[in-house]
Amino acid sequence: MSAHAQSRRLTAVDIANRKGGEPIVSLTAYHAHTARLVDRHADFMLVGDSLGMVMHGLESTVPVTVEMMILHGQSVVRGSERALVVVDLPFGSYEESPEQAFRTAARVMKETGCGAIKLEGGRHIAPTVRYLTERGVPVLSHIGLTPQSVNTMGGFKVQGRDEAKWPELEADAAAVAEAGSFGVVLEGLVEPLAARITRQVAIPTIGIGASSACDGQILVLEDMLGLSPRVPKFVKTYGRLADAIDSAVGDYAQEVRARTFPAPEYVYGMPKKVASGE
């Protein structure tokens, strides 16, 4: 069912049932105002830990805290009505044990009202995925280029260019699918591998720098709107908001310095006095 035809908020089950059907539309969202706009078009919104870089100017997602994710997650849930809201669990909040992951996920879901969480990792994190899903936590998995592992990967590097390593990535996808994930994000994978994994797993694949054959796509909102100073190769720019903002702010600054803003229609005058005897 298309996004605009749905009146209730979508769930993880709705997304899972879209495997092989109408492509799933997803974008990141970090605050209420943009969430309200995206909500009209997207099937799910991801409150990604990319907010550390996009909203807070951090060098990577690693320093992002649970408290940051909750604050932005609350905003996105308040600003939306129908799209599923998925919130990332940040680095260090789930890797220690399935029990730690459940405590973090339960807190995030309770305090934000989101409908699912996202975890990075494949085979090594599959036991945690199973532990969470068996306890009522819907999980979106994320394999391939996993930004939280940037320090061990040696940077943001495309995955799968060495065909000999394809079985490992295929095994990652199979493991999280079997463990109960309702979908899996494929990031930074070479196109033929992403298409191959999409055919292999029974859950929807969400591509970002992957393949049009994936069951859905996701981009960082600020990247596709032209607000980010640098974007990866896989980002198509659908807007030029940085230019529009620069122009608007420049016009404002010029009018302030020329004392033409605020003009009379933008200030509050005194009420006219009623003449005595009338």
BAZA-412422 format. One record per atom (N, C-alpha, C): x, y, z. Coordinates in steps of 0.001 Angstrom, whole numbers, padded with zeros to 6 digits, always signed. Each point is the difference from the previous one (the first is absolute). Layout:
<sites>
XYZ ...
</sites>
This chain:
<sites>
+000846-001196+000000 -000846+001196+000000 +000878+001241+000000 -000326+000984-000817 +000833+001192-000098 -000111+000844+001248 +001039+000834+000234 +000063+000787+001224 -001205+000911+000152 -000381+000712-001095 -001052+000999+000121 -001381-000617+000206 -000143-001313-000249 -001294-000652+000170 -000198-000529+001415 +001015+000077+000843 -000044-000561+001343 -000362+001088+001000 -000930-000281+000926 -000419+001007+000966 +000596-000257+001383 +000196-001255+000395 +000579-000301+001303 +001526-000029-000111 +000654-000003+001171 +001459-000075-000030 +000441-001400-000392 +000945-000069-000921 +000527-001278-000457 +000816-000670+001103 +000085-001309-000069 +000758-000780+000972 +001113-000764-000691 +000860-000607+000806 +001064-000833-000549 -000575-001159-000806 -001137-000517+000415 -000637-001098-000734 -000428+000467-001382 -000528+001215-000093 -000381+000550-001305 +001203+000082-000928 +001125+000445+000532 +001208+000112-000821 +000487-001378-000421 -000004-000944+000913 +000437-001359-000322 -000847-000609-001107 -001287+000310-000001 -000910-000561-001000 +000169+000617-001381 +000845+001001-000108 +000224+000653-001298 +001111-000672-000808 +000559-001084+000491 +001045-000712-000722 -000480-000348-001403 +000770+000444-001007 -000318-000314-001375 -001161+000775-000574 -000569+000936+000768 -001143+000777-000469 +000390+001413-000396 -000915+000937+000270 +000284+001401-000301 +001239+000442+000773 +000968+000658-000657 +001221+000402+000701 -000276+000853+001237 +000774-000255+001025 -000139+000674+001290 +000782+001306-000034 -000656+001083+000377 +000619+001327+000004 +000398+000365+001425 +001264+000375+000170 +000468+000388+001327 +000990+001151-000094 -000013+000835+001022 +000964+001092+000151 +000325+000131+001481 +001132+000634+000280 +000285+000335+001391 -000823+001221+000398 -000214+000135+001287 -000655+001191+000553 +000555+000206+001400 +000201+001262+000355 +000614+000297+001296 -000801+000986+000845 -000963+000681-000600 -000801+000929+000808 -001426+000087-000545 -000877+000618+000770 -001437-000083-000247 -000420+000635-001316 +000585+001133-000365 -000490+000726-001173 +000275-000754-001293 +001211-000522-000157 +000270-000780-001208 -000720-001348+000049 -000169-000555+001192 -000744-001261+000120 -001425+000175-000507 -000606+001134+000287 -001368+000251-000451 -000085+000010-001522 +001022+000513-000656 +000024+000027-001457 +000280-001379-000585 +000989-000682+000556 +000378-001325-000501 -001123-001005+000228 -000737+000163+001077 -001048-000939+000387 -001042-000204-001102 -000191+001003-000838 -000995-000082-001068 +000422-000962-001101 +001294-000295-000084 +000520-000743-001144 +000700-001317+000355 +000542-000095+001204 +000843-001146+000356 -000797-001101+000694 +000470-001229-000175 -000583-001137+000712 +000601-000144+001395 +001286+000279+000117 +000586+000113+001335 +001078+001065+000008 +000156+000608+001169 +001033+001006+000217 +001006-000552+000993 +001260+000181-000310 +001063-000461+000873 +000610+001180+000738 -000086-000054+001324 +000750+000954+000819 +001380-000620+000148 +000861+000306-000950 +001298-000639-000066 +001028+000659+000891 +000986-000789+000434 +001080+000612+000775 +000867+000890-000883 -000308+000036-001299 +000614+000988-000896 -000297+001417+000455 -000966+000162+000904 -000297+001324+000537 +001218+000599+000690 +000901-000849+000470 +001217+000522+000620 +000810+000834-000973 +000062-000446-001247 +000747+000708-001023 -000848+001102-000638 -001271-000325-000287 -000858+000925-000743 -000472+001162+000857 -000386-000295+001247 -000581+001026+000866 +000990+000601+000991 +001023-000776+000384 +000881+000439+001078 +001443+000219-000425 +000325-000214-001253 +001336+000295-000500 +001088-000932+000464 -000361-001229+000409 +001004-000966+000431 +000699-000616-001211 +001164-000579+000226 +000773-000598-001088 -000521-001376-000401 -000690-000676+000918 -000554-001318-000285 -001212-000204+000895 -000620-001165-000112 -001157-000309+000842 +000407-000554+001365 +001256-000318+000175 +000459-000688+001214 -000324+000756+001293 +000154+001350+000068 -000262+000687+001269 -001474+000164+000361 -000905-000360-000874 -001431+000215+000249 -000461-000798+001222 -000838+000612+000821 -000476-000616+001239 -001458-000444-000119 -000410-000846+000929 -001401-000425+000055 -000901+001201+000240 +000447+000917+000845 -000805+001180+000305 -000240+000855-001248 +001005+000115-000853 -000170+000741-001258 -001037-000684-000882 +000072-001331-000087 -000945-000738-000837 -001425+000155+000528 -000158-000027+001309 -001337+000137+000585 -000560+001386-000267 +000814+001030+000179 -000475+001374-000213 -000502+000194-001432 +000798-000434-000973 -000409+000162-001396 -001143-000951-000355 +000011-001201+000580 -001089-000943-000249 -001336+000540+000470 -000021+000630+001159 -001232+000603+000509 -000522+001058-000963 +000894+000802-000541 -000401+001062-000922 -000632-000571-001264 +000628-001039-000541 -000505-000589-001247 -001356-000667+000221 -000162-000697+001101 -001296-000627+000290 -001074+001074+000157 +000311+001091+000695 -000977+001082+000162 -000372+000636-001334 +000942+000051-000920 -000237+000670-001269 -000612-000881-001071 -000285-001252+000310 -000505-000928-001014 -001263-000690+000482 -000720-000595-000963 -001242-000674+000337 -000109-001400-000585 +000551-000232-001186 -000271-001262-000680 +001223-000843-000334 +001159+000588-000189 +001186-000798-000320 +000526-000711+001243 +000502-001222-000183 +000716-000685+001072 +001246+000810+000343 +000252+000187+001286 +001218+000684+000441 +000948-001036+000588 +001206-000065-000559 +001044-000916+000446 +001133+000831+000588 +000507-000397+001152 +001075+000746+000660 +001245-000880+000112 +001140+000552-000402 +001283-000705+000148 +000377-000155+001461 +000562-001154+000352 +000700-000116+001276 +001450+000386-000264 +000543+000968+000743 +001344+000495-000295 +001105-000930+000485 +001183+000263-000493 +001177-000791+000331 +000193-000094+001510 +000251-001219+000480 +000263-000227+001420 -001233-000251+000836 -001194+000055-000624 -001228-000138+000785 -000641-001370-000142 +000604-000906-000804 -000626-001305-000219 +000988-001135-000261 +001261+000307-000276 +000949-001025-000410 +000453-000921+001133 -000072+000462+001233 +000532-000767+001127 -000722-001322+000211 -001336+000036-000115 -000778-001220+000233 -001420+000214-000490 -000733-001095-000263 -001412+000146-000345 -000793+000705+001097 +000372-000245+001249 -000707+000646+001106 +000188+001512-000028 +001240+000442-000273 +000249+001434-000109 -000819+000588-001153 -000028-000714-001119 -000751+000468-001162 -001479+000134+000317 -000557-000976+000741 -001415+000074+000341 -000291+001189+000912 +000854+000215+000992 -000222+001146+000897 +000007+001306-000787 +000951+000136-000905 +000088+001227-000786 -001206+000138-000924 -000330-001086-000702 -001119+000047-000938 -001314+000298+000714 -000223-000630+001149 -001236+000236+000749 -000092+001454+000431 +001115+000557+000447 -000011+001404+000413 -000312+000912-001188 +000660-000246-001114 -000211+000840-001180 -001451-000078-000468 -000563-001204-000053 -001376-000136-000468 -000988+000632+000972 +000231-000163+001301 -000899+000593+000987 +000049+001521-000023 +001190+000558-000095 +000153+001452+000128 -000266+000757-001293 +000068-000680-001146 -000254+000687-001273 -001353-000348-000603 -000501-001195+000256 -001212-000446-000658 +000251-000550-001392 +001260-000263-000343 +000327-000532-001318 -000507-001434-000126 -000049-000492-001262 -000535-001320-000240 +001027-001083-000225 +001291+000374-000056 +001063-000985-000247 +001343+000647+000265 +001026-000858+000114 +001360+000502+000155 +000876-000613-001099 +001166+000592-000195 +000938-000520-000990 +001334-000311+000652 +000580-001145-000400 +001307-000434+000481 +000931-000218-001185 +001252+000359+000161 +001010-000312-000999 +000617-001365+000312 +000303-000756-001068 +000691-001265+000184 -000732-001172-000616 +000768-001046-000321 -000544-001186-000636 +000001-001205+000907 +000838-001009-000337 -000011-001257+000743 +000288+000191+001483 +000928+000861+000341 +000377+000138+001407 -001106+000635+000838 -000889+000755-000642 -001059+000663+000753 -001326-000749-000111 -000051-001064-000809 -001248-000750-000203 -000595-000543+001304 +000808-000530+000945 -000593-000449+001263 -000712+001123+000752 +000539+001209-000096 -000651+001145+000640 -001312+000334-000698 +000000-000061-001330 -001234+000235-000758 -001084-000975+000448 +000363-001269+000111 -000972-001008+000420 -000502+000286+001423 +000901+000350+000885 -000363+000290+001390 -001011+001145+000062 +000232+001031-000805 -000889+001166+000000 -001358-000337-000599 +000004-000642-001156 -001274-000270-000666 -000866-000960+000811 +000637-000934+000715 -000766-000914+000847 -000625+000721+001196 +000475+001204+000274 -000505+000784+001127 -000780+001233-000448 -000460-000010-001246 -000918+001038-000454 +000632+001245-000580 +001279-000060-000347 +000673+001158-000577 +000229-000247-001499 -000707+000714-000887 +000248-000149-001439 +001376+000565-000356 +000757-000761-000796 +001375+000378-000323 +000191+000141-001508 +000538+001131-000402 +000500+000202-001361 +001512-000164+000076 +000541-000916-000786 +001441-000236+000021 +000711+000873-001031 +001322+000012+000063 +000819+000866-000855 +001343-000684-000208 +000280-000363-001263 +001266-000667-000304 +000703+000714-001150 +001222-000461-000283 +000797+000629-001065 +000904+001054+000603 -000107+001220-000513 +000734+001110+000576 -000753+000435+001254 +000553-000320+001147 -000647+000337+001266 +000783+001137+000664 -000577+001213+000001 +000754+001175+000466 +000535-000097+001421 -000666-000738+000886 +000504-000116+001365 +001320-000763+000060 +000307-000743-001079 +001250-000767-000059 +001060+000697-000835 -000156+001300-000189 +000906+000739-000889 +001462-000134+000432 +000224-000106+001305 +001392-000066+000482 +000657-001344-000290 -000778-001074-000062 +000575-001303-000346 -000029-000250-001505 -000881+000683-000696 -000063-000131-001458 +001069+000851-000694 +000543+000963+000747 +000998+000886-000590 -000615+001104-000834 -001250+000364+000316 -000671+001076-000737 -001305-000486-000601 -000647+000909-000701 -001285-000305-000634 +000283-000624-001369 +000137-001321-000021 +000438-000702-001205 -001103-000873-000579 -000102+000014-001330 -000951-000856-000697 +000319-001461+000312 -001037-000790+000224 +000159-001401+000356 -000362-000915-001185 +000728-001098-000148 -000322-000995-001002 +000773+000105-001291 +000958+000891-000063 +000790+000102-001227 +000903-001217-000204 +000309-000685+001097 +000712-001267-000077 -001051-001107+000014 -000233-000616-001159 -001070-000980-000121 +000194-001198+000919 +001225-000225+000404 +000266-001118+000908 -000662+000205+001364 -000342+001263+000333 -000615+000297+001295 -001520+000055-000073 -000554-000240-001182 -001455+000018-000123 -000678-001000+000927 +000507-001229+000127 -000685-000954+000890 -000147+000506+001432 +000974+000782+000482 -000085+000523+001363 -001167+000979+000127 -000146+000874-000981 -001077+000982+000049 -001358-000663-000227 -000026-001005-000855 -001239-000755-000188 -000385-000730+001276 +000993-000527+000690 -000267-000686+001263 -000496+000971+001059 +000509+001227-000001 -000486+001023+000934 -001485+000265-000215 -000378+000192-001274 -001401+000271-000314 -000887-001171+000391 +000444-001208-000315 -000786-001187+000333 -000161-000158+001505 +001051+000314+000748 -000034-000176+001457 -001006+000936+000666 -000003+001271-000399 -000925+000945+000647 -001434-000251-000445 -000166-000481-001237 -001352-000345-000461 -000534-001181+000796 +000816-001012+000172 -000414-001200+000738 -000240+000316+001472 +000711+001000+000517 -000141+000364+001417 -001265+000806+000282 -000664+000485-001055 -001276+000682+000220 -000083+001453-000399 +001044+000549-000622 -000076+001388-000455 -001140+000160-001000 -000702+001139+000050 -001083+000217-000959 +000505+000598-001304 +001264+000399-000027 +000618+000535-001198 +001483+000179+000248 +000748+000272-001080 +001436+000198+000153 +000467+001099-000937 +000709+000972+000553 +000613+001064-000789 +001302-000535-000602 +000150+000183-001304 +001232-000359-000698 +000696+001295-000387 +001085+000313+000701 +000683+001274-000268 +001358-000227-000651 +000262+000791-001031 +001318+000012-000625 +000421-001321-000576 -000948-000772-000548 +000314-001284-000614 +000069+000163-001523 +000898-000724-000634 +000025+000019-001461 -001353-000488-000515 -000433+000559-001117 -001354-000223-000497 -000369-001460-000197 +000828-000814-000671 -000422-001392-000217 -000150-000803+001285 +000788+000306+001001 -000127-000712+001267 -001291+000393+000704 -000327+001300-000001 -001240+000451+000641 -001212-000628-000669 +000023-000062-001331 -001111-000628-000726 -000085-001482+000336 +001139-000645+000128 +000052-001441+000311 -000557-000275+001397 +000398+000810+000978 -000503-000178+001362 -001506+000224+000038 -000478+000988-000743 -001439+000273-000047 -000772-001223-000469 +000540-000729-000951 -000651-001218-000493 +000083-001134+001023 +001024+000014+000826 +000247-001119+000906 -000818+000050+001288 -000227+001181+000546 -000638+000087+001315 -001499+000224-000127 -000728-000459+001012 -001459+000077-000017 -000525+001290+000609 +000897+000878+000458 -000418+001275+000585 +000378+001127-000954 -000665+001159+000105 +000326+001119-000884 +001428+000500+000209 +000643+000326-001101 +001301+000663+000049 -000209+001471-000304 +000679+000850+000754 -000096+001451-000179 +001378+000491-000438 +000100+000459-001218 +001291+000379-000543 +000382+001440+000298 +001276+000187+000249 +000596+001339+000057 +001415-000161-000560 +000171+000468-001222 +001240-000282-000693 +000092-001467-000339 -001107-000576-000487 -000033-001437-000273 -000564-000261-001391 -001291-000345-000105 -000573-000391-001290 -001455+000423-000094 -000433+000339-001211 -001414+000304-000230 -000849-001256+000118 +000642-001172+000007 -000721-001256+000173 -000421-000237+001444 +000527+000792+000942 -000391-000153+001398 -001499+000261+000150 -000563-000508+001080 -001434+000159+000229 -000385+001412+000400 +000968+000824+000331 -000262+001389+000350 +001301+000777-000005 -000121+001307+000218 +001173+000871+000008 -000091+000966+001179 +001173+000414+000479 +000076+001031+001026 +001151+000935-000316 -000188+001272+000300 +001058+000999-000085 -000079+000890+001233 +001106+000675+000288 +000004+001041+001036 -000700+001223-000589 -001028+000474+000671 -000827+001088-000525 +000825+001223-000377 +000890+000398+000891 +000783+001201-000255 +000931-000168-001196 +000443-001225-000254 +000840-000261-001170 -000793+000210-001285 -001178-000593-000091 -000763+000063-001246 -000642+001369-000224 -000073+000820+001058 -000534+001358-000146 +001079+001035-000295 +001254-000437-000080 +001057+000941-000313 +000431+000864+001159 -000202-000484+001229 +000409+000752+001183 +001370-000422+000523 +000418-001211-000324 +001279-000502+000503 +001146+000484-000892 +001118+000439+000608 +001115+000513-000811 +000665-001064-000853 +000023-001252+000465 +000579-001099-000766 -000930-001202+000080 -000192-000666-001132 -000869-001179-000010 +000697-001137-000741 -000356-001244+000320 +000568-001140-000716 -000471-000041-001454 +000662-000804-000782 -000325-000158-001420 -001440-000448-000219 -000520-000829+000913 -001318-000587-000223 -001155+000961+000242 +000275+001211+000459 -001067+000955+000299 -000363+000798-001248 -001269-000042-000360 -000527+000904-001012 -000580+001208+000710 +000372+001193-000443 -000487+001224+000626 -001327+000400-000641 -001066-000054+000783 -001331+000323-000498 -000387+001446+000281 +000793+000718+000768 -000284+001395+000312 +001288+000760+000204 -000106+001322+000013 +001160+000881+000195 -000283+000963+001151 -000365-000574+001143 -000424+000835+001119 +001127+000840+000578 +001227-000465-000093 +001111+000808+000521 +000074+001327-000740 -000175-000040-001316 +000017+001230-000790 -001170+000901+000369 -001185-000585+000185 -001184+000776+000346 +000153+000654+001372 +000545-000740+000966 +000202+000555+001339 +001032+001109-000027 +001093-000230-000705 +001041+001028-000101 -000561+001281-000597 -000821-000123-001037 -000588+001169-000640 -000966+000715+000930 -000841-000764+000690 -000976+000604+000906 +000681+000715+001163 +001004-000655+000593 +000714+000622+001124 +000755+001239-000469 +000559-000042-001206 +000685+001163-000554 -000945+001171-000191 -001204-000267-000514 -000992+001068-000176 -000399+000594+001345 -000181-000868+000991 -000366+000473+001339 +001090+000894+000569 +001247-000457-000081 +001111+000789+000546 +000089+001368-000680 -000182+000020-001315 +000076+001258-000740 -001094+000970+000449 -001224-000506+000199 -001109+000875+000407 +000160+000494+001429 +000539-000846+000876 +000249+000448+001373 +001019+001135+000003 +001075-000165-000740 +001039+001035-000037 -000481+001283-000663 -000958-000139-000922 -000545+001190-000660 -001179+000596+000766 -000371-000612+001109 -001137+000404+000823 -001315-000007-000772 -000112-000884-000983 -001270-000158-000715 -000821-001151+000564 +000589-000773+000878 -000714-001010+000767 +000270+000232+001471 -001048+000027+000837 -001393-000248-000337 -000705+001235-000555 -000736-000173-001079 -000830+001058-000564 -001246+000171+000876 -000792+001070-000210 -001164+000255+000863 -000948-001188+000151 -000155-000812-001056 -000946-001111+000104 +000494-001133+000889 +001259+000076+000458 +000555-001060+000842 +000239+000461+001440 -000519+001176+000380 +000140+000486+001375 -001385+000277+000580 -000051+000139+001320 -001251+000240+000698 -000129+001484+000332 -001072+000631-000490 -000242+001396+000311 -000941+000134+001179 -000166+001243+000445 -000928+000272+001087 -001426+000075-000547 -000979-000448+000749 -001401+000115-000461 -000422+001455-000093 -000858+000283-000974 -000496+001377-000127 -000925+000337+001140 +000156+001238+000534 -000860+000435+001104 -001357+000389-000531 -001040-000347+000750 -001366+000394-000369 -000241+001406+000496 -000514+000873-000878 -000247+001403+000364 -001023+000059+001108 +000146+000941+000940 -000939+000140+001124 -001364+000406-000511 -001050-000523+000597 -001368+000315-000380 -000549-000896-001084 +000786-000835-000590 -000497-000898-001045 -000343-001362+000605 
</sites>
